[in-house]
Amino acid sequence: MAASGHSSWDGRDEDVHDREDQAGDDGAVDAAHALSSARSRSGSLAVVTTPQGLPVSVRIDQSALGKEPAALADEILRLCRQSAMAAGIRLREQLIASGVERDVVDAMKLPRADDLARAEQLDDRDLDAPASWLRSV
């Protein structure tokens, strides 16, 4: 169901709109406090989360309220996971840019952009699958 699918993250923040990172007194970015967001492709759902994926804001358009409650909840949780992945990707990039050794960053097991792309592809495949094989007669 790509029309109401998921967020995408391509580094340009076109589909994932992130709140400004909080800069400390020395100008360093405090990524641990940066909020992240994701929205469905249709724009009918949007979440703002902590870097760990805990929702702090959920926006649901009227058009999304017609969905099955369990499906709506699943989509919100999926968007929260993707928002957390986007925050992890940003943190990875910030650490590398600030000079942290790549093997140390790799040991932190932070997601990469291709991890998010893979998760989105799997979500697309799962969302396009029929919810039931039963047909009405």
C-alpha positions in Angstrom: 0.0 0.0 0.0 2.5 2.5 -1.2 0.0 5.4 -1.4 -0.3 5.4 2.4 3.1 3.8 2.8 6.0 5.2 4.9 8.5 7.9 5.3 11.7 7.9 3.4 15.0 9.4 4.4 17.4 10.5 1.7 19.6 12.9 3.7 17.8 15.9 2.3 15.1 15.9 5.0 12.4 16.1 2.3 10.2 13.4 3.8 11.6 13.3 7.3 11.4 16.7 8.9 13.7 16.9 11.9 13.6 19.5 14.6 16.8 21.5 14.9 19.5 19.8 16.9 20.2 21.5 20.2 23.7 23.1 20.2 25.6 23.3 23.4 27.6 26.3 24.6 30.6 25.1 22.6 28.6 24.8 19.4 28.7 21.0 19.5 25.5 19.2 18.4 23.6 17.4 21.2 22.1 14.6 19.0 20.7 12.8 22.1 18.1 15.5 22.6 17.2 16.0 18.9 13.7 15.1 17.9 13.0 13.3 14.7 9.9 12.9 12.6 8.4 10.7 9.9 5.2 10.8 7.9 3.4 8.4 5.7 3.7 8.8 2.0 0.1 10.1 1.7 0.8 12.6 4.5 -2.2 11.3 6.5 0.0 10.2 9.4 3.0 12.0 11.0 4.9 11.3 14.2 7.5 13.2 16.1 9.7 11.0 18.2 12.7 11.0 20.5 15.8 9.5 19.1 14.7 6.2 20.7 11.4 6.2 18.8 9.1 7.2 21.6 6.3 9.3 20.2 6.0 12.9 21.5 3.5 13.9 18.9 1.2 12.0 16.5 -0.9 13.7 13.8 -3.7 11.8 12.2 -5.7 13.3 9.3 -9.4 12.5 9.0 -8.7 10.3 6.0 -6.6 7.9 8.1 -9.4 7.5 10.7 -11.3 5.2 8.4 -8.6 2.5 8.7 -8.9 -0.6 10.9 -7.7 0.5 14.4 -5.0 -2.3 14.5 -3.7 -1.3 11.0 -3.6 2.4 12.0 -1.7 1.5 15.2 0.7 -0.7 13.3 1.4 2.1 10.8 2.0 4.6 13.7 4.5 2.2 15.3 6.2 1.6 12.0 6.6 5.3 11.5 8.1 5.6 15.1 10.6 2.9 14.3 11.6 4.7 11.0 11.9 8.0 12.8 14.2 6.4 15.3 16.3 4.9 12.5 16.6 8.3 10.9 17.8 9.7 14.2 20.4 6.9 14.5 21.6 7.6 10.9 22.1 11.3 11.7 23.9 10.4 14.9 26.2 8.0 13.0 27.0 10.7 10.5 27.6 13.3 13.2 30.0 11.1 15.1 32.0 10.3 12.0 32.1 13.9 11.0 33.3 14.9 14.5 36.2 12.5 14.2 35.1 9.4 16.0 36.8 6.4 14.6 34.6 4.5 12.2 35.2 1.1 14.0 34.0 2.7 17.2 30.9 4.0 15.5 30.3 0.6 13.8 30.5 -1.1 17.3 27.6 1.1 18.4 25.5 -0.6 15.7 23.8 2.6 14.7 21.7 2.2 11.5 22.9 3.2 8.1 20.8 4.8 5.3 20.6 1.5 3.5 19.2 -0.1 6.6 16.3 2.3 6.6 15.8 1.8 2.8 15.7 -1.9 3.3 13.2 -1.6 6.1 11.0 0.6 3.9 11.1 -1.9 1.1 10.0 -4.7 3.5 7.2 -2.4 4.8 6.1 -1.8 1.2 6.0 -5.5 0.5 4.1 -6.2 3.7 1.7 -3.4 3.2 1.0 -4.5 -0.4 0.1 -8.0 0.7 -3.5 -8.8 1.1 -4.8 -8.7 4.7 -7.0 -11.7 4.0 -7.3 -14.3 1.2 -11.0 -14.4 1.8 -13.2 -12.8 -0.8 -16.7 -11.5 -0.3 -19.4 -13.4 -2.3 
